[in-house]
Amino acid sequence: MGKTEALDQFNQPIHGVSLWVDAWRRLKKNKLALIGLFLVIGYTLVALLAPFLPIHSYKHQVLDHQYLPPSLTKTAGQILYEKKRKDLLETANAAGRSALSTEENARLEAYRNQLRDQMQPFDGVETHVNERRYLLGTDSLGRDILARIIYGSQVSISIGVVGTLTAVLIGILVGSLAGYLGGLFDYMAMRFVDVLYGLPYMLIVIILMAVFGRNILNLFFSLAMVSWLTIARVVRGQVISLKNAEFVQAARVIGAGTGRIVFRHLVPNTLGVVVVFATLQIPSFIMLESFLSFLGLGVQAPLSSWGSLVRDGVDGLDSYPWMLLFPAISMTVFLFSMNFLGDGLRDALDPQSKNKL
């Protein structure tokens, strides 16, 4: 016999819609959330494809190219030549001359030839170094700001994603078990959470970084170990509200164990809240890493992150504003995108939301 379909009052088949399909339909109506989603995807693709993009290495230093301004058309050699010519003209004007002397023109021409012929080895390959173009300028060691921003996005985004995933996994594990088991385990787990809540968050991270060393793995560990408290409380509350529901009682009747009930029935019903929390937590992790990098406790050279680039840019803000401007814009756009996406997901996954889409 064929499968019988449910029909509505007009004898039309009724097709069920899952929570996630319905959430996507609601999310598509939120323009800011969609823009945030596309920007986040774009940032992620650029970070992942950084080794294949036609950009310079973030490690290459050209000391002659220190603090070169951004330029879309001029090469480093052209900028250096114009700077040299400007310096010679200022010297001539100070001496009461409006034009360069024959000797100065000869020196300028020799400098042009030197720039044209200058070679520097990078990764075993001799390169005409002054033919480089720096779209966003260079830093104090002659490194390409664009390359450092793109490779820095790998570090910042990975810290946000890995730190959030770790915090979410710990929070789900502790919160779901505490909510379902209750009793002594719930009491001890929540008192432990209360103790950690009472401690200065950033002080714990700074102490962990100082004790275990300043490297990226310790940074992941330090941020994640003290970031699971909120999600543990949220998941615990959700599980407590669901653990006496009919579908849980049915699972108990057929002999399902604690692990199956918690992780196959209860936890999936909290994923809406968890997803929203995760999208809002990623910007928080990036900001925390930026703060640590600003203090010198974050990512160490030659690696960079948006936070370390902002710290470097602050030192030269008056004379070289591009060193701060471009990393700050890159980080700000990503953080706003994640927040717009998180707000959109919160509304899309909550059918009872007051912000109807």
Secondary structure, DSSP 8 states (H G I E B T S, - for coil): ------B-TTS-B-----HHHHHHHHHHT-HHHHHHHHHHHHHHHHHHTGGGSS---TT---GGGTT----SS--HHHHHHHHHHHHHHHHHHHTT-SS--HHHHHHHHHHHHHHHH-EEEETTEEEEGGG---TT-B-TTS-BHHHHHHHHHHHHHHHHHHHHHHHHHHHHHHHHHHHHH-HHHHHHHHHHHHHHHHS-HHHHHHHHHHHH-SSHHHHHHHHHHTS-HHHHHHHHHHHHHHTTSHHHHHHHHTT--HHHIIIIIIGGGGHHHHHHHHHHHHHHHHHHHHHHHHTT-S--TT---HHHHHHHHHHTTTT-THHHHHHHHHHHHHHHHHHHHHHHHHHHT-TT-SS--
